[in-house]
Amino acid sequence: MNVMADEKRQKFRARAAKGIAATLVLIVCLYLTLPLVALVLRVTPELLMTYLPNETVQKALWLSLLTSGIATVTVIAIGTPAAYFHSRTAYPGKTLVDTFIDLPLVLPPAVAGFSLLLLFGRTGLLGTYLHIIGIDVAFTTLAVVMAQIFVSSPFYLRQAKALFEQLDPAYEETARTLGSSSFRTFISIILPLTASGLISGAIMTFARALGEFGATIMFAGNLPGVTQTMPLAIYAAMQGNFDVAIAISVLLVAISLAIMLAVRLLTRNRKYDV
């Protein structure tokens, strides 16, 4: 009888634990999805057809895609070799570099933008000298790209660094014994083995750059056709035409979902060895 009672108690505890876990998962899902549901419920095909072709929306869309693309390519071009060197080399201050790489993840975007302004603005630390030779960075399209690079680069650098650290050094050692140069080994062996992971990191970098708001508005301003990206266009539209804000928001949600699906597929199909 005692054995049967114990089994019943264990089954009850197991069912209770599963019930609590399921409830918690449901709460998380509802909290994360209900705001999007509220957005979608406000959308009609007529609203999208009316406002998506809007000139302001189109300019914000193409500017966002252009600047985010440039920012992502820049991060990849500079960040890939930098992350490889960082992961494969022991040097003084390496822990401090790790801290600097991660800092934009926890730094408020408004602080990031204000700091960039103090550095590159017309009276900034470097901006003063750039202005003397006729180069103004703040409140330009270039400023948008720089703000996006600042806030999004950790997503790629962290991913690339982790991939290179996990990759077995035997691949490189074998290539060197066969006479391959370091550059050729990196291009023909290291990059192909980590390609899917690097691509997923690049996609996340693009997504973060696309959604950047705080650093951009502080450093680049909100100038239509020049620095007004889609998040800034939503902010501006909320003060005038709420339907335009809804249309842009739905477009950003659709792009974000496509990006996350791409990352999930790449992560699932990753085939490099560690």
Secondary structure, 3 states (H helix, E strand, C coil): CHHHHHHHHHHHHHHHHHHHHHHHHHHHHHHHHHHHHHHHHCCCHHHHHHHCCCHHHHHHHHHHHHHHHHHHHHHHHHHHHHHHHHHHCCCCCHHHHHHHHHHHHHCCHHHHHHHHHHHHCCCCCCHHHHHHCCCCCCCCHHHHHHHHHHHHHHHHHHHHHHHHHHCCCHHHHHHHHCCCCHHHHHHHHHHHHHHHHHHHHHHHHHHHHHCCCHHHHHHCCCCCCCCCCHHHHHHHHHCCCHHHHHHHHHHHHHHHHHHHHHHHHHHHCCCCCC
